[in-house]
Amino acid sequence: MRNFKEDLLKVKAFVFDVDGVLSGNIFVTSDGQQLRSANIKDGYAIQLAIKKGYIISIITGGFSESISKRYNGLGINDIYMKSENKIEDFNKFCKKYNISPENILYMGDDIPDLQVMKMVGIPTCPADAAEEIKSISNYISNIKGGDGCVRDVIEQVLRAQGKWLTSEAYNW
């Protein structure tokens, strides 16, 4: 097995699922609206990584205007919602930025993420991911989905690459 800490040095981009990774719970209102929680520390890490020049994308089977508003507001421009085939959307993302899957850290939590995670250089997952996802992950965060697992992996990459506590870190 490869060394996860060494793999962090090659990360140029991040791709995240939403439900089970960026959000831990979905609350359904009486009129059928889906409300997701979002971790503020994940948000801080995302916007900092973007300032540092990393490319970040979201690929999710879910759909909600709140997803666009929250993550566009943090600087994520590439949000693929209602993704029926995550591999197709992942390939579009790679082609758009001419980036090799080898340089991408992907965090997923369940079966729809499995095929893409097998393609990337650094597959990761939250603590409460499905067993099939854990079995192919180079790193399993000790933090559950929606509770800061995204911050965990972004912080590790930025620390490994000497980009964590620099001047940009102190401003939102």
N, C-alpha and C positions, 0 to 999 in steps of 0.2 A: 504494500500500500504506500502511496506517495505521502510525503510530509505536507500536511495542511498549511503549516506556517510558511513553508517555502513556496507553496502554490499562491499564497496571498500576494507575493511580489509580482506576479504576472497579471493581476486583475486590472482591467481597463474599463470594465462595464459591469453593471449589476442588472439582473432581471428578477422581479418578484411577482409572485402570485398575490392576490388580495385576501380572499377568504381562507382563514387558517394560517396566514403569514402576517400580513399587515393588519388584519382584523381578526379578532378571536371569536367574536359573536355577531350574529345577525338578529336584530329584534324586528319582528313583524308587527306592524300596527293593524288595527281592526279593519282598515281600508286596504290592506295588502302591501303597503309601502315597506321596503326593507331598509332598516337603519343599521349602519355598521359602526362599531367603535374604532378609534384610531389612537395609537400610542404617540404621545407628544415627543418622546425621546427618539422614536423611529423618524418622526418628521424632522427633528433637528439634524439627525445624522444624514438624512437624504439631502436636505438643502445644502449641508456642508460639503458632501461628496460632489454635488453638482458644481458648487463654487470651485472645487479643486480640479474640475475638468473630467470627472467620471461621467459616463453615459449611463443613464438609468431608464429602464423600461418596466412597465407593468403588463403582464399578460394574464387575463382573468376570464373565466367563464361567466362571471357575474356582470351585471350592468346596473349602474346608478349614476345619476348626474352628480351625486355627492362624491363619487370616486374621482371623476374628472375635476371637480372644483378643488377638492383637497389636494390632489397630487399635482395638478397643473399649478396650483398656488405655491407648491414647494419647488417648482421648476422642472417637473417631469413632463416632457412633450410627447413621449411615445407611450400611449396607453391603448392597449388592445383589449377591448371589452367584448363580451359575448363570443369569446374565442372558442369555437367548436373544435378547432384543430390547432393546438398550441405550437406544433412544429412549423406549420405554415407561417404563423405570426412571428415566431422566433426567427425563421429564415429571412423574412422581410426586414426585421430589425437588423440582423447581421449584414445583410446586403446594403441597407440604407447607410450604415456607418462603416462598411468595409472592415468589419471586425471579425476575427476568428473566434469560434465558440470556445477555443482553448483559453481565451483571455476573459471569459465571462464567468462570474459567480452568479448562480441561479439558486434561489431559495423557493422551494415548493413544499407542500405538505401532504398531497394526496395523489391518487392514481392518475388524474389528468396531467400531472406534472412529470410523470415517470419518464416518458420518451424524451422529452426535452432535457431532463436532467442527465440522461445517459449521453447526451451530445456535448455537454459543456465541460470545461476544464475543471470547474470547482462546483460540484453539486452540494448544496447544503440544505438543512431543514430545521424547523423548530423542534423543541423537545417533545411535543405532542403529535408529531407527524405519524402517518400510517407506517406500519412496519415495512412495507415494500419500499417506501421512500427512505426510511432510515437505513435500510440494507445497502443502498447505492450511494449514500451521502458520504462525502469526504469529511464532513463536519456536522455534528448534531448539536445545535445550541442547547444550553441548559435552560433556555427560556422558552416558554410556550408562545404559540402564535398569537399576535395581537398584544403581547405583553413586553415587547422590546427586542425580539429576536433579530429584527432587521438592524437595529442600532448595534447589536452585538457583532454581526458580521461586517458591517460597514466600519465600525470602530477598529476592529481587528485589521482590516485591510489598510486603513489610513495609518494606523500605528506602525504596521510592518513596513509601509512605504515612507515613513517619516513625515506624514502629512496631517497628523492628528491635532496637536496643540500648537498650531501656527497662528499668525495674527488673524486670519479669517475666522478662527474658531470662536472668537469672543463676540462676534456680531451675528445677529440673526439674519 
